[in-house]
Every structure is written in C-alpha cells, then in structure tokens.
Amino acid sequence: MDKLTGTARKHLRGLAHRLSPVVIIGYEGVSDSVIKTIAKALDDHELIKVKFNKFKEEKKPLSLDIETKTKSHMVGLIGNVAIFYKQNPDEKKRKITLN
C-alpha cells in the first residue's frame, strides 16, 4: 500500500478515537509473539491501538519497528498509545474506506 496522505491519517485518527487498545506492551517488550498478535489484530480490524505500559521512553522507535515488521502504517502516537492501520488485501473484507 502507498503512503497515507495527511487527510487519510487524520480521518483514521478520528476513527481510532473510540477504540480501546487491543494490545498492551508490557515487560516482554515487542517480542515475536507480540508482533504476531498485532499482525493478527490488524488483519481482523484494520485499525488498532497499542498501549505502552512499559518501555514508554522507547515507544517511538518501538512503534516504528512494529510498523516495519507488520507492514502497517503508524497513524499516530498520542501519549503512550500508538495507532496502526493496515488495509485488508481482500476488498470484500475491508471495513475502512479511504478516499
């Protein structure tokens, strides 16, 4: 998927406002199992929040690592919560449409 425009990012942040975090980063950090969990959540929901309970000081580089490993887009980083988006490759299963 191509880069997201500023307008698309803003739209996705607005949609994410009502969402609760589906993955919480704890003592294990960003392990392979956490990456798999995030990838599965992105496949299921397209737009998710990830909360950093631990490693708060490293949240930006860890979020960029998650973005790379899950092939998703980090839409925003607000406080200790990162918002990720990954468009479903199957058009029939897409829940979010971007202009």
N, CA, C and O atoms as CSV, one atom per row, in Angstrom:
chain,resi,resn,atom,element,x,y,z
A,1,MET,N,N,0.830,-1.180,0.000
A,1,MET,CA,C,0.000,0.000,0.000
A,1,MET,C,C,0.873,1.242,0.000
A,1,MET,O,O,1.943,1.261,0.608
A,2,ASP,N,N,0.415,2.269,-0.679
A,2,ASP,CA,C,1.157,3.520,-0.769
A,2,ASP,C,C,1.148,4.262,0.562
A,2,ASP,O,O,0.472,3.874,1.514
A,3,LYS,N,N,1.920,5.341,0.592
A,3,LYS,CA,C,1.925,6.192,1.772
A,3,LYS,C,C,0.548,6.801,1.978
A,3,LYS,O,O,-0.180,7.058,1.019
A,4,LEU,N,N,0.200,7.028,3.227
A,4,LEU,CA,C,-1.073,7.663,3.545
A,4,LEU,C,C,-0.928,9.179,3.478
A,4,LEU,O,O,0.101,9.732,3.865
A,5,THR,N,N,-1.954,9.834,2.990
A,5,THR,CA,C,-1.957,11.293,2.967
A,5,THR,C,C,-2.253,11.818,4.366
A,5,THR,O,O,-2.716,11.075,5.232
A,6,GLY,N,N,-1.991,13.075,4.576
A,6,GLY,CA,C,-2.294,13.700,5.861
A,6,GLY,C,C,-3.776,13.642,6.183
A,6,GLY,O,O,-4.165,13.442,7.334
A,7,THR,N,N,-4.603,13.820,5.157
A,7,THR,CA,C,-6.051,13.766,5.343
A,7,THR,C,C,-6.484,12.363,5.762
A,7,THR,O,O,-7.333,12.212,6.641
A,8,ALA,N,N,-5.909,11.341,5.140
A,8,ALA,CA,C,-6.246,9.957,5.486
A,8,ALA,C,C,-5.818,9.649,6.917
A,8,ALA,O,O,-6.555,9.004,7.663
A,9,ARG,N,N,-4.631,10.107,7.299
A,9,ARG,CA,C,-4.153,9.888,8.669
A,9,ARG,C,C,-5.084,10.555,9.682
A,9,ARG,O,O,-5.407,9.969,10.715
A,10,LYS,N,N,-5.506,11.767,9.387
A,10,LYS,CA,C,-6.403,12.497,10.279
A,10,LYS,C,C,-7.740,11.757,10.403
A,10,LYS,O,O,-8.290,11.642,11.498
A,11,HIS,N,N,-8.251,11.264,9.289
A,11,HIS,CA,C,-9.504,10.504,9.285
A,11,HIS,C,C,-9.375,9.238,10.134
A,11,HIS,O,O,-10.272,8.917,10.913
A,12,LEU,N,N,-8.264,8.527,9.984
A,12,LEU,CA,C,-8.039,7.298,10.734
A,12,LEU,C,C,-7.873,7.570,12.230
A,12,LEU,O,O,-8.352,6.792,13.054
A,13,ARG,N,N,-7.200,8.664,12.586
A,13,ARG,CA,C,-7.074,9.032,13.999
A,13,ARG,C,C,-8.445,9.318,14.602
A,13,ARG,O,O,-8.712,8.976,15.754
A,14,GLY,N,N,-9.304,9.945,13.816
A,14,GLY,CA,C,-10.666,10.208,14.272
A,14,GLY,C,C,-11.444,8.921,14.500
A,14,GLY,O,O,-12.173,8.797,15.484
A,15,LEU,N,N,-11.290,7.966,13.594
A,15,LEU,CA,C,-11.954,6.669,13.757
A,15,LEU,C,C,-11.403,5.916,14.968
A,15,LEU,O,O,-12.141,5.199,15.645
A,16,ALA,N,N,-10.126,6.077,15.234
A,16,ALA,CA,C,-9.483,5.355,16.335
A,16,ALA,C,C,-9.844,5.937,17.698
A,16,ALA,O,O,-9.655,5.283,18.724
A,17,HIS,N,N,-10.353,7.141,17.714
A,17,HIS,CA,C,-10.651,7.812,18.983
A,17,HIS,C,C,-11.549,6.957,19.878
A,17,HIS,O,O,-11.344,6.912,21.091
A,18,ARG,N,N,-12.526,6.290,19.303
A,18,ARG,CA,C,-13.487,5.497,20.078
A,18,ARG,C,C,-12.980,4.093,20.414
A,18,ARG,O,O,-13.626,3.372,21.174
A,19,LEU,N,N,-11.846,3.702,19.863
A,19,LEU,CA,C,-11.314,2.356,20.069
A,19,LEU,C,C,-10.544,2.233,21.378
A,19,LEU,O,O,-9.952,3.199,21.859
A,20,SER,N,N,-10.562,1.041,21.938
A,20,SER,CA,C,-9.732,0.719,23.096
A,20,SER,C,C,-8.489,-0.020,22.603
A,20,SER,O,O,-8.537,-0.675,21.562
A,21,PRO,N,N,-7.376,0.075,23.336
A,21,PRO,CA,C,-6.185,-0.670,22.930
A,21,PRO,C,C,-6.446,-2.180,22.909
A,21,PRO,O,O,-7.045,-2.725,23.836
A,22,VAL,N,N,-5.996,-2.843,21.854
A,22,VAL,CA,C,-6.175,-4.294,21.744
A,22,VAL,C,C,-4.914,-5.050,22.140
A,22,VAL,O,O,-4.971,-6.243,22.435
A,23,VAL,N,N,-3.784,-4.366,22.147
A,23,VAL,CA,C,-2.517,-4.977,22.558
A,23,VAL,C,C,-1.848,-4.028,23.535
A,23,VAL,O,O,-1.814,-2.816,23.321
A,24,ILE,N,N,-1.317,-4.594,24.611
A,24,ILE,CA,C,-0.609,-3.794,25.610
A,24,ILE,C,C,0.821,-4.306,25.701
A,24,ILE,O,O,1.060,-5.496,25.908
A,25,ILE,N,N,1.761,-3.390,25.542
A,25,ILE,CA,C,3.184,-3.727,25.613
A,25,ILE,C,C,3.592,-3.703,27.083
A,25,ILE,O,O,3.526,-2.665,27.742
A,26,GLY,N,N,4.019,-4.874,27.588
A,26,GLY,CA,C,4.398,-4.990,28.987
A,26,GLY,C,C,5.865,-5.325,29.141
A,26,GLY,O,O,6.711,-4.856,28.380
A,27,TYR,N,N,6.155,-6.145,30.140
A,27,TYR,CA,C,7.548,-6.472,30.472
A,27,TYR,C,C,8.294,-7.185,29.359
A,27,TYR,O,O,9.513,-7.042,29.257
A,28,GLU,N,N,7.602,-7.951,28.520
A,28,GLU,CA,C,8.272,-8.681,27.440
A,28,GLU,C,C,8.741,-7.757,26.330
A,28,GLU,O,O,9.625,-8.121,25.554
A,29,GLY,N,N,8.164,-6.571,26.244
A,29,GLY,CA,C,8.515,-5.654,25.171
A,29,GLY,C,C,7.878,-6.088,23.864
A,29,GLY,O,O,6.825,-6.726,23.857
A,30,VAL,N,N,8.515,-5.742,22.769
A,30,VAL,CA,C,7.992,-6.078,21.445
A,30,VAL,C,C,8.667,-7.370,20.977
A,30,VAL,O,O,9.610,-7.350,20.186
A,31,SER,N,N,8.162,-8.479,21.484
A,31,SER,CA,C,8.700,-9.797,21.130
A,31,SER,C,C,8.021,-10.296,19.859
A,31,SER,O,O,7.092,-9.669,19.348
A,32,ASP,N,N,8.494,-11.424,19.361
A,32,ASP,CA,C,7.896,-12.022,18.162
A,32,ASP,C,C,6.424,-12.362,18.384
A,32,ASP,O,O,5.602,-12.187,17.484
A,33,SER,N,N,6.095,-12.842,19.570
A,33,SER,CA,C,4.691,-13.184,19.850
A,33,SER,C,C,3.815,-11.938,19.874
A,33,SER,O,O,2.659,-11.988,19.455
A,34,VAL,N,N,4.347,-10.831,20.356
A,34,VAL,CA,C,3.592,-9.570,20.358
A,34,VAL,C,C,3.394,-9.088,18.923
A,34,VAL,O,O,2.312,-8.613,18.577
A,35,ILE,N,N,4.406,-9.202,18.098
A,35,ILE,CA,C,4.288,-8.814,16.684
A,35,ILE,C,C,3.219,-9.658,15.999
A,35,ILE,O,O,2.413,-9.133,15.231
A,36,LYS,N,N,3.206,-10.969,16.274
A,36,LYS,CA,C,2.193,-11.847,15.680
A,36,LYS,C,C,0.792,-11.456,16.136
A,36,LYS,O,O,-0.151,-11.474,15.345
A,37,THR,N,N,0.658,-11.105,17.399
A,37,THR,CA,C,-0.630,-10.686,17.936
A,37,THR,C,C,-1.101,-9.394,17.274
A,37,THR,O,O,-2.273,-9.261,16.922
A,38,ILE,N,N,-0.190,-8.455,17.108
A,38,ILE,CA,C,-0.529,-7.188,16.453
A,38,ILE,C,C,-0.907,-7.429,14.993
A,38,ILE,O,O,-1.880,-6.857,14.502
A,39,ALA,N,N,-0.149,-8.265,14.301
A,39,ALA,CA,C,-0.449,-8.573,12.893
A,39,ALA,C,C,-1.821,-9.218,12.761
A,39,ALA,O,O,-2.572,-8.891,11.841
A,40,LYS,N,N,-2.157,-10.126,13.663
A,40,LYS,CA,C,-3.473,-10.782,13.644
A,40,LYS,C,C,-4.582,-9.761,13.911
A,40,LYS,O,O,-5.620,-9.782,13.248
A,41,ALA,N,N,-4.365,-8.881,14.867
A,41,ALA,CA,C,-5.355,-7.849,15.181
A,41,ALA,C,C,-5.549,-6.907,13.991
A,41,ALA,O,O,-6.672,-6.485,13.715
A,42,LEU,N,N,-4.476,-6.578,13.291
A,42,LEU,CA,C,-4.585,-5.722,12.101
A,42,LEU,C,C,-5.350,-6.432,10.991
A,42,LEU,O,O,-6.141,-5.805,10.286
A,43,ASP,N,N,-5.123,-7.722,10.831
A,43,ASP,CA,C,-5.869,-8.498,9.832
A,43,ASP,C,C,-7.356,-8.520,10.157
A,43,ASP,O,O,-8.200,-8.459,9.263
A,44,ASP,N,N,-7.667,-8.607,11.448
A,44,ASP,CA,C,-9.066,-8.680,11.870
A,44,ASP,C,C,-9.779,-7.331,11.854
A,44,ASP,O,O,-10.948,-7.244,11.479
A,45,HIS,N,N,-9.064,-6.276,12.265
A,45,HIS,CA,C,-9.714,-4.978,12.490
A,45,HIS,C,C,-9.269,-3.843,11.564
A,45,HIS,O,O,-9.994,-2.858,11.424
A,46,GLU,N,N,-8.130,-3.949,10.944
A,46,GLU,CA,C,-7.513,-2.931,10.087
A,46,GLU,C,C,-6.956,-1.744,10.875
A,46,GLU,O,O,-5.875,-1.252,10.551
A,47,LEU,N,N,-7.661,-1.279,11.890
A,47,LEU,CA,C,-7.244,-0.107,12.665
A,47,LEU,C,C,-7.229,-0.501,14.138
A,47,LEU,O,O,-8.252,-0.909,14.689
A,48,ILE,N,N,-6.054,-0.377,14.778
A,48,ILE,CA,C,-5.937,-0.786,16.182
A,48,ILE,C,C,-5.118,0.226,16.971
A,48,ILE,O,O,-4.393,1.051,16.415
A,49,LYS,N,N,-5.263,0.127,18.283
A,49,LYS,CA,C,-4.428,0.891,19.205
A,49,LYS,C,C,-3.545,-0.083,19.976
A,49,LYS,O,O,-3.968,-1.182,20.336
A,50,VAL,N,N,-2.316,0.344,20.220
A,50,VAL,CA,C,-1.367,-0.427,21.019
A,50,VAL,C,C,-0.906,0.484,22.151
A,50,VAL,O,O,-0.405,1.582,21.909
A,51,LYS,N,N,-1.076,0.021,23.387
A,51,LYS,CA,C,-0.703,0.833,24.548
A,51,LYS,C,C,0.625,0.358,25.114
A,51,LYS,O,O,0.881,-0.842,25.211
A,52,PHE,N,N,1.462,1.311,25.485
A,52,PHE,CA,C,2.756,1.016,26.094
A,52,PHE,C,C,2.647,1.210,27.603
A,52,PHE,O,O,2.660,2.342,28.088
A,53,ASN,N,N,2.538,0.094,28.356
A,53,ASN,CA,C,2.575,0.177,29.817
A,53,ASN,C,C,4.022,0.220,30.304
A,53,ASN,O,O,4.328,0.846,31.319
A,54,LYS,N,N,4.885,-0.438,29.586
A,54,LYS,CA,C,6.323,-0.431,29.863
A,54,LYS,C,C,7.025,0.067,28.605
A,54,LYS,O,O,6.406,0.182,27.547
A,55,PHE,N,N,8.304,0.360,28.720
A,55,PHE,CA,C,9.117,0.854,27.596
A,55,PHE,C,C,8.556,2.177,27.040
A,55,PHE,O,O,8.631,2.431,25.838
A,56,LYS,N,N,8.000,3.005,27.916
A,56,LYS,CA,C,7.391,4.262,27.481
A,56,LYS,C,C,8.414,5.207,26.862
A,56,LYS,O,O,8.083,5.983,25.965
A,57,GLU,N,N,9.646,5.145,27.334
A,57,GLU,CA,C,10.685,6.026,26.798
A,57,GLU,C,C,11.076,5.645,25.381
A,57,GLU,O,O,11.528,6.493,24.611
A,58,GLU,N,N,10.907,4.372,25.028
A,58,GLU,CA,C,11.281,3.885,23.695
A,58,GLU,C,C,10.074,3.681,22.789
A,58,GLU,O,O,10.175,2.968,21.791
A,59,LYS,N,N,8.943,4.285,23.108
A,59,LYS,CA,C,7.720,3.998,22.344
A,59,LYS,C,C,7.812,4.399,20.879
A,59,LYS,O,O,7.255,3.710,20.024
A,60,LYS,N,N,8.496,5.488,20.566
A,60,LYS,CA,C,8.573,5.895,19.156
A,60,LYS,C,C,9.395,4.905,18.329
A,60,LYS,O,O,8.903,4.438,17.302
A,61,PRO,N,N,10.634,4.560,18.730
A,61,PRO,CA,C,11.371,3.573,17.926
A,61,PRO,C,C,10.705,2.198,17.917
A,61,PRO,O,O,10.755,1.495,16.908
A,62,LEU,N,N,10.081,1.810,19.033
A,62,LEU,CA,C,9.378,0.523,19.057
A,62,LEU,C,C,8.172,0.545,18.124
A,62,LEU,O,O,7.877,-0.453,17.466
A,63,SER,N,N,7.476,1.676,18.067
A,63,SER,CA,C,6.329,1.802,17.161
A,63,SER,C,C,6.771,1.723,15.711
A,63,SER,O,O,6.092,1.109,14.888
A,64,LEU,N,N,7.894,2.334,15.391
A,64,LEU,CA,C,8.420,2.263,14.023
A,64,LEU,C,C,8.834,0.831,13.686
A,64,LEU,O,O,8.684,0.386,12.548
A,65,ASP,N,N,9.355,0.113,14.685
A,65,ASP,CA,C,9.712,-1.297,14.497
A,65,ASP,C,C,8.458,-2.133,14.239
A,65,ASP,O,O,8.455,-2.995,13.361
A,66,ILE,N,N,7.402,-1.880,15.001
A,66,ILE,CA,C,6.127,-2.586,14.798
A,66,ILE,C,C,5.594,-2.293,13.405
A,66,ILE,O,O,5.132,-3.194,12.705
A,67,GLU,N,N,5.662,-1.033,13.010
A,67,GLU,CA,C,5.185,-0.614,11.682
A,67,GLU,C,C,5.904,-1.390,10.580
A,67,GLU,O,O,5.274,-1.862,9.634
A,68,THR,N,N,7.203,-1.515,10.706
A,68,THR,CA,C,8.000,-2.213,9.706
A,68,THR,C,C,7.702,-3.710,9.695
A,68,THR,O,O,7.489,-4.298,8.635
A,69,LYS,N,N,7.688,-4.318,10.867
A,69,LYS,CA,C,7.507,-5.773,10.945
A,69,LYS,C,C,6.100,-6.227,10.568
A,69,LYS,O,O,5.925,-7.346,10.085
A,70,THR,N,N,5.094,-5.379,10.779
A,70,THR,CA,C,3.716,-5.762,10.436
A,70,THR,C,C,3.297,-5.221,9.074
A,70,THR,O,O,2.192,-5.495,8.606
A,71,LYS,N,N,4.178,-4.452,8.439
A,71,LYS,CA,C,3.880,-3.831,7.141
A,71,LYS,C,C,2.597,-3.003,7.217
A,71,LYS,O,O,1.731,-3.072,6.345
A,72,SER,N,N,2.511,-2.225,8.283
A,72,SER,CA,C,1.350,-1.376,8.508
A,72,SER,C,C,1.795,0.089,8.487
A,72,SER,O,O,2.955,0.400,8.218
A,73,HIS,N,N,0.845,0.974,8.776
A,73,HIS,CA,C,1.138,2.404,8.877
A,73,HIS,C,C,0.870,2.849,10.300
A,73,HIS,O,O,-0.188,2.559,10.858
A,74,MET,N,N,1.834,3.560,10.894
A,74,MET,CA,C,1.577,4.176,12.185
A,74,MET,C,C,0.866,5.497,11.887
A,74,MET,O,O,1.442,6.411,11.297
A,75,VAL,N,N,-0.376,5.574,12.301
A,75,VAL,CA,C,-1.212,6.736,12.002
A,75,VAL,C,C,-0.978,7.850,13.005
A,75,VAL,O,O,-1.072,9.030,12.668
A,76,GLY,N,N,-0.676,7.475,14.229
A,76,GLY,CA,C,-0.446,8.481,15.255
A,76,GLY,C,C,0.136,7.870,16.508
A,76,GLY,O,O,0.070,6.661,16.734
A,77,LEU,N,N,0.712,8.754,17.324
A,77,LEU,CA,C,1.266,8.357,18.605
A,77,LEU,C,C,0.809,9.414,19.595
A,77,LEU,O,O,1.338,10.526,19.619
A,78,ILE,N,N,-0.168,9.063,20.405
A,78,ILE,CA,C,-0.767,10.011,21.329
A,78,ILE,C,C,-0.535,9.507,22.748
A,78,ILE,O,O,-1.062,8.463,23.134
A,79,GLY,N,N,0.243,10.236,23.513
A,79,GLY,CA,C,0.595,9.777,24.858
A,79,GLY,C,C,1.370,8.484,24.766
A,79,GLY,O,O,2.403,8.412,24.101
A,80,ASN,N,N,0.868,7.461,25.435
A,80,ASN,CA,C,1.515,6.142,25.412
A,80,ASN,C,C,0.753,5.155,24.538
A,80,ASN,O,O,0.856,3.943,24.726
A,81,VAL,N,N,-0.012,5.676,23.585
A,81,VAL,CA,C,-0.816,4.834,22.708
A,81,VAL,C,C,-0.448,5.113,21.249
A,81,VAL,O,O,-0.457,6.258,20.798
A,82,ALA,N,N,-0.124,4.042,20.527
A,82,ALA,CA,C,0.175,4.146,19.100
A,82,ALA,C,C,-1.009,3.593,18.315
A,82,ALA,O,O,-1.637,2.617,18.724
A,83,ILE,N,N,-1.306,4.227,17.185
A,83,ILE,CA,C,-2.415,3.813,16.329
A,83,ILE,C,C,-1.826,3.281,15.029
A,83,ILE,O,O,-1.021,3.945,14.376
A,84,PHE,N,N,-2.246,2.063,14.665
A,84,PHE,CA,C,-1.753,1.415,13.455
A,84,PHE,C,C,-2.902,1.084,12.522
A,84,PHE,O,O,-4.005,0.754,12.958
A,85,TYR,N,N,-2.620,1.178,11.217
A,85,TYR,CA,C,-3.603,0.852,10.189
A,85,TYR,C,C,-2.954,-0.026,9.136
A,85,TYR,O,O,-1.833,0.225,8.695
A,86,LYS,N,N,-3.681,-1.059,8.744
A,86,LYS,CA,C,-3.241,-1.906,7.633
A,86,LYS,C,C,-4.483,-2.313,6.856
A,86,LYS,O,O,-5.363,-2.997,7.378
A,87,GLN,N,N,-4.539,-1.885,5.612
A,87,GLN,CA,C,-5.688,-2.180,4.770
A,87,GLN,C,C,-5.747,-3.676,4.475
A,87,GLN,O,O,-4.736,-4.300,4.151
A,88,ASN,N,N,-6.946,-4.238,4.594
A,88,ASN,CA,C,-7.145,-5.650,4.293
A,88,ASN,C,C,-6.975,-5.855,2.791
A,88,ASN,O,O,-7.580,-5.128,2.003
A,89,PRO,N,N,-6.165,-6.828,2.380
A,89,PRO,CA,C,-5.957,-7.042,0.943
A,89,PRO,C,C,-7.216,-7.514,0.210
A,89,PRO,O,O,-7.341,-7.311,-0.997
A,90,ASP,N,N,-8.141,-8.139,0.929
A,90,ASP,CA,C,-9.393,-8.611,0.332
A,90,ASP,C,C,-10.426,-7.482,0.380
A,90,ASP,O,O,-10.870,-7.084,1.457
A,91,GLU,N,N,-10.800,-6.974,-0.789
A,91,GLU,CA,C,-11.727,-5.841,-0.856
A,91,GLU,C,C,-13.050,-6.123,-0.159
A,91,GLU,O,O,-13.662,-5.206,0.390
A,92,LYS,N,N,-13.498,-7.359,-0.168
A,92,LYS,CA,C,-14.778,-7.719,0.454
A,92,LYS,C,C,-14.722,-7.646,1.977
A,92,LYS,O,O,-15.746,-7.451,2.631
A,93,LYS,N,N,-13.530,-7.801,2.535
A,93,LYS,CA,C,-13.380,-7.807,3.991
A,93,LYS,C,C,-12.976,-6.446,4.553
A,93,LYS,O,O,-12.846,-6.302,5.769
A,94,ARG,N,N,-12.778,-5.458,3.705
A,94,ARG,CA,C,-12.363,-4.140,4.182
A,94,ARG,C,C,-13.459,-3.464,4.983
A,94,ARG,O,O,-14.620,-3.432,4.576
A,95,LYS,N,N,-13.075,-2.934,6.110
A,95,LYS,CA,C,-14.029,-2.246,6.985
A,95,LYS,C,C,-13.899,-0.734,6.863
A,95,LYS,O,O,-14.834,0.004,7.174
A,96,ILE,N,N,-12.744,-0.282,6.412
A,96,ILE,CA,C,-12.468,1.152,6.314
A,96,ILE,C,C,-12.152,1.500,4.872
A,96,ILE,O,O,-11.333,0.840,4.232
A,97,THR,N,N,-12.801,2.535,4.364
A,97,THR,CA,C,-12.506,3.004,3.015
A,97,THR,C,C,-11.860,4.380,3.114
A,97,THR,O,O,-12.327,5.250,3.849
A,98,LEU,N,N,-10.791,4.558,2.370
A,98,LEU,CA,C,-10.096,5.838,2.318
A,98,LEU,C,C,-10.256,6.420,0.911
A,98,LEU,O,O,-10.214,5.695,-0.082
A,99,ASN,N,N,-10.437,7.717,0.848
A,99,ASN,CA,C,-10.579,8.390,-0.458
A,99,ASN,C,C,-9.241,8.686,-1.064
A,99,ASN,O,O,-9.169,9.247,-2.157
